[in-house]
């Protein structure tokens, strides 16, 4: 991802991104039912690096598997590139944790941009204090081994009913997490930036008491004229 694209995406909302994606016929790009543990964290932007879980089978998933340095969960934490977002497919099952505070702390210390799971995190009060954005469905105390087996790193996954391919651009804010197909990221970032400028103008006018009719969308010529003057005055 270009640094310019990352910078633009840091300044737009997931709501605006969803509208830009909808215009292109993409309706299923939001990771459903996840929320930020740390709402004061900055906007999360990064390319997807994925981890997939499958249902655990008891004879394969004892605590001793963590002694293997190549265990997929542990390896994914060490391999996730700085600036990426780790996206975990936990099959929408938060009965056992996707990861805990130590692993999330390691991601943060390695410079990862964020982490999202359609399951739950253990040690969630600790994670909520981290500076790195983290999203999950709900807290979950049991170790992942209880119900999940980490089986694949950086392959295509579903997370919260959204398709996620490695390298897709993941953006998260207080509304949730949206996945932008990699080949659209640059143009979506530019379009969403332009949309944000206009929406800021509309918000200001609405707060002044103006009707949305003819303003949003700007079907009245006066609205378009006012926006052009507002934009020039604001230097945007």
C-alpha positions as CSV (number, residue, x, y, z in Angstrom):
1,X,0.0,0.0,0.0
2,X,1.3,3.5,-0.9
3,X,2.0,5.7,2.1
4,X,-0.2,8.3,0.5
5,X,-3.1,5.9,0.4
6,X,-2.5,4.9,4.1
7,X,-2.4,8.6,5.1
8,X,-5.7,9.3,3.3
9,X,-7.5,6.3,4.8
10,X,-6.4,7.4,8.3
11,X,-8.6,10.5,7.9
12,X,-11.9,9.0,6.5
13,X,-14.6,7.0,8.2
14,X,-15.6,3.4,7.6
15,X,-19.1,4.7,6.9
16,X,-17.8,6.8,4.0
17,X,-15.7,3.9,2.7
18,X,-18.7,1.7,2.8
19,X,-20.6,4.1,0.6
20,X,-17.7,4.3,-1.9
21,X,-17.6,0.5,-2.0
22,X,-21.4,0.3,-2.4
23,X,-21.1,2.5,-5.5
24,X,-19.0,-0.2,-7.0
25,X,-21.5,-3.0,-6.1
26,X,-19.5,-4.3,-3.1
27,X,-22.0,-4.8,-0.3
28,X,-20.3,-7.4,2.0
29,X,-17.0,-5.7,3.0
30,X,-17.8,-5.0,6.7
31,X,-16.6,-7.5,9.3
32,X,-19.8,-8.1,11.2
33,X,-20.3,-7.8,15.0
34,X,-16.8,-6.7,15.9
35,X,-16.1,-3.6,18.1
36,X,-13.0,-1.9,19.4
37,X,-11.6,-2.8,22.7
38,X,-9.9,0.6,22.9
39,X,-12.1,3.2,21.2
40,X,-9.6,6.0,21.9
41,X,-7.0,4.2,19.7
42,X,-6.3,5.8,16.3
43,X,-7.9,4.6,13.1
44,X,-6.6,1.2,12.1
45,X,-5.2,1.0,8.5
46,X,-3.1,-1.8,7.1
47,X,-2.9,-4.7,4.7
48,X,-4.5,-7.9,5.8
49,X,-2.3,-10.7,7.1
50,X,-4.6,-13.6,8.0
51,X,-4.8,-16.5,10.4
52,X,-7.4,-19.2,10.0
53,X,-8.8,-21.4,12.7
54,X,-10.7,-24.7,12.3
55,X,-12.7,-26.6,14.9
56,X,-10.3,-28.2,17.4
57,X,-10.0,-32.0,17.6
58,X,-9.0,-33.1,21.1
59,X,-6.2,-35.5,20.1
60,X,-4.4,-32.8,18.1
61,X,-4.9,-29.8,20.4
62,X,-3.3,-30.4,23.8
63,X,-1.4,-27.6,25.6
64,X,1.9,-29.2,24.5
65,X,1.4,-28.0,20.9
66,X,2.6,-24.5,22.0
67,X,6.1,-26.0,22.5
68,X,6.3,-26.2,18.8
69,X,8.0,-23.0,17.6
70,X,6.2,-23.4,14.2
71,X,2.8,-23.5,15.8
72,X,0.7,-21.5,13.3
73,X,-0.8,-19.1,15.9
74,X,2.7,-18.3,17.4
75,X,4.3,-18.2,13.9
76,X,1.6,-15.8,12.6
77,X,2.3,-13.4,15.5
78,X,6.0,-13.4,14.6
79,X,5.5,-13.2,10.8
80,X,2.8,-10.5,10.6
81,X,4.6,-7.6,8.9
82,X,4.9,-4.2,10.6
83,X,2.2,-2.0,9.3
84,X,-0.2,-4.9,8.5
85,X,-3.4,-5.8,10.3
86,X,-3.7,-9.3,11.5
87,X,-7.2,-10.7,10.7
88,X,-8.2,-13.9,12.4
89,X,-11.0,-16.2,11.2
90,X,-12.4,-17.7,14.4
91,X,-15.5,-19.0,12.7
92,X,-17.6,-16.3,14.6
93,X,-17.1,-18.4,17.7
94,X,-16.1,-16.4,20.8
95,X,-16.5,-19.3,23.2
96,X,-12.7,-19.6,23.2
97,X,-10.2,-16.9,22.8
98,X,-8.5,-16.1,19.4
99,X,-5.5,-14.8,21.3
100,X,-4.6,-13.0,24.6
101,X,-2.8,-10.0,25.9
102,X,0.7,-11.4,25.5
103,X,0.3,-12.2,21.8
104,X,-1.4,-8.9,21.1
105,X,1.3,-7.1,23.0
106,X,3.9,-8.8,20.8
107,X,2.1,-7.7,17.7
108,X,2.0,-4.1,19.0
109,X,5.7,-4.2,19.9
110,X,6.5,-5.5,16.4
111,X,4.8,-2.5,14.8
112,X,1.7,-4.2,13.5
113,X,-1.1,-1.7,12.8
114,X,-3.9,-3.6,14.4
115,X,-5.7,-6.9,15.0
116,X,-9.3,-8.1,14.4
117,X,-11.1,-11.3,15.1
118,X,-14.6,-12.5,14.7
119,X,-14.2,-14.3,18.0
120,X,-13.0,-13.0,21.3
121,X,-9.8,-12.0,23.1
122,X,-8.8,-13.1,26.6
123,X,-7.0,-10.6,28.8
124,X,-9.3,-8.0,27.2
125,X,-8.9,-5.4,30.0
126,X,-5.2,-5.4,29.3
127,X,-5.7,-5.2,25.5
128,X,-8.1,-2.3,26.0
129,X,-5.2,-0.3,27.4
130,X,-2.9,-0.9,24.5
131,X,-2.2,1.9,22.0
132,X,-2.7,-0.5,19.0
133,X,-6.3,-0.9,17.7
134,X,-7.9,-4.3,18.5
135,X,-11.4,-5.5,17.5
136,X,-13.3,-8.5,18.7
137,X,-16.9,-9.7,19.4
138,X,-16.6,-10.1,23.2
139,X,-14.2,-11.1,25.9
140,X,-13.4,-14.8,26.1
141,X,-11.3,-16.4,28.9
142,X,-10.7,-20.0,27.6
143,X,-7.5,-20.7,25.7
144,X,-8.0,-20.9,21.9
145,X,-7.0,-24.6,22.1
146,X,-10.4,-25.3,23.8
147,X,-12.3,-24.9,20.5
148,X,-9.9,-23.7,17.8
149,X,-6.9,-25.1,15.9
150,X,-4.8,-22.6,14.1
151,X,-4.4,-24.2,10.7
152,X,-3.4,-21.7,8.0
153,X,-1.4,-18.5,7.8
154,X,-2.0,-15.8,5.1
155,X,-4.6,-17.5,3.0
156,X,-8.1,-16.3,2.0
157,X,-10.5,-16.3,4.9
158,X,-13.9,-15.2,6.0
159,X,-14.0,-13.0,9.0
160,X,-17.4,-11.9,10.4
161,X,-19.0,-12.9,7.1
162,X,-16.7,-10.7,5.1
163,X,-14.2,-12.1,2.5
164,X,-10.6,-11.2,3.3
165,X,-7.7,-11.9,1.0
166,X,-4.1,-11.3,2.0
167,X,-3.1,-7.8,1.0
168,X,-6.6,-6.4,1.1
169,X,-6.7,-3.1,3.0
170,X,-8.4,-3.2,6.4
171,X,-9.7,0.0,8.0
172,X,-11.2,0.2,11.5
173,X,-12.7,3.0,13.5
174,X,-15.5,3.4,16.1
175,X,-18.1,2.1,13.7
176,X,-16.3,-1.1,12.9
177,X,-14.0,-2.7,10.4
178,X,-14.2,-2.6,6.6
179,X,-12.1,-4.5,4.0
180,X,-11.1,-2.8,0.8
181,X,-10.0,-5.1,-2.1
182,X,-6.4,-4.4,-2.7
183,X,-6.8,-3.3,-6.3
184,X,-9.3,-0.6,-5.3
185,X,-7.5,0.9,-2.3
186,X,-5.9,3.8,-4.0
187,X,-9.0,5.1,-5.8
188,X,-11.3,4.4,-2.9
189,X,-9.0,6.4,-0.6
190,X,-9.1,9.4,-3.0
191,X,-12.9,9.2,-3.5
192,X,-13.6,8.8,0.3
193,X,-11.4,11.8,1.0
194,X,-13.4,13.9,-1.5
195,X,-16.7,12.6,0.0
196,X,-15.4,13.5,3.5
197,X,-14.8,17.1,2.5
198,X,-18.3,17.4,1.2
199,X,-19.9,15.7,4.2
200,X,-18.0,18.1,6.5
201,X,-19.6,21.0,4.6
202,X,-23.0,19.4,4.8
203,X,-22.7,18.7,8.5
204,X,-21.8,22.3,9.2
205,X,-24.8,23.6,7.2
206,X,-27.2,21.1,8.9
207,X,-25.9,22.3,12.3
208,X,-26.7,25.8,11.2
209,X,-30.3,24.7,10.6
210,X,-30.3,24.1,6.9
211,X,-32.6,21.4,5.4
212,X,-31.0,18.3,3.8
213,X,-33.4,18.6,0.8
214,X,-31.3,19.8,-2.1
215,X,-28.2,19.8,0.0
216,X,-27.6,16.1,0.6
217,X,-27.3,15.1,-2.2
218,X,-26.6,18.6,-3.7
219,X,-29.4,18.6,-6.2
220,X,-29.8,22.4,-5.9
221,X,-27.4,24.6,-7.8
222,X,-27.2,26.9,-4.8
223,X,-25.8,24.0,-2.7
224,X,-23.1,23.3,-5.2
225,X,-22.2,27.0,-5.4
226,X,-22.1,27.2,-1.6
227,X,-19.9,24.2,-1.3
228,X,-17.4,25.6,-3.8
229,X,-17.2,28.8,-1.9
230,X,-16.9,27.0,1.5
231,X,-14.2,24.7,0.1
232,X,-12.2,27.7,-1.1
233,X,-12.6,29.5,2.2
234,X,-11.5,26.4,4.2
235,X,-8.6,25.6,1.9
236,X,-9.9,22.1,1.3
